[in-house]
Amino acid sequence: MPSPYRCPNCKTNRSRFNLIEQVPTSVKMDSQTGEVIEQYTQDNLDVLHVPYRGPAYKVQCGVCGLVEDEQMFIKHGEQR
């Protein structure tokens, strides 16, 4: 369900935002070179690899540029 946003930093913006999709890519890298050795899917993660548990997207204020979790913008949007 959509909720109104308000920027917690500039406190004036209620209408201009950038929604930033976070698409994690799970990889195993060579510790010496930084080269990607193996790429995982969520179905075949290595035993020692913790799956991504962060938000699906973040929100950026289109006025001041602050980037935060959506809940922060919603919480401030509920205040009048």
N, C-alpha and C positions, 0 to 999 in steps of 0.2 A: 504494500500500500504506500503510495507516495506521501512524503512528508515535506513540509516547508523547510528550507535551509536558511541559515543566516551565518555569515562569517564570524567566527569567534575572535578574530584579530581586528579587522577594521570595523566590525559591528554595524556597518551600513548596508553592505551588499546582501540582497535577498534574491537576486535573479540571475547573476552571471557566474557560472561555475564550469569547470572542466571535470568530467568523470574519467578517471584514469584506470583502465582495466589492468589488473595484475594477473598475468599468465605465467605461473612458475614453470621453469624447465629444470628438472632434476638431472644432475650430471655428476660424473666422477671425473676428477681432474688429476693430471700428473702433478705431484707436489713440487717437482723441480722446474718444469717448463710452463705449467699452467695450461697445457693442451688438454682438451676434452678427450678422455679415453672412452667413456661410455655414457650414453644418454638413457635415462630410465623413463618409463611411464608410471602412472599412479598404480597400475596393476602389477608391475614387476620391480618394485623398489628393492634395493639391497637390504639385508637384515639390519645393518647399522645406519641406514638412511632414514631420517625422520621425514614424513611427508609434510608439505606446506600446510599450515593451519591458519594463515592470515586471511585478511578480508579479500573478497573477490575484486574490489576496486577501492580506490581512494578518491577524495574530492579535493580539487584545487579552486580557491577563490579566484574568480576572473578579474578582480579588482586589485587585490594586494599580493596575490600569488601564494598564499598560505596553503600547504598540503597537509591534510589530516584525514583520519578515519571519518566515514560518513556519520557515525553516531555523534561526533563532536558538532558537526554542522546542524544535525537534526535537533540536538539538545538546545542549541542557541536559537534555532528557528522557532521552537515552542514558546520562547520568551517574547513578549511583545514590547 
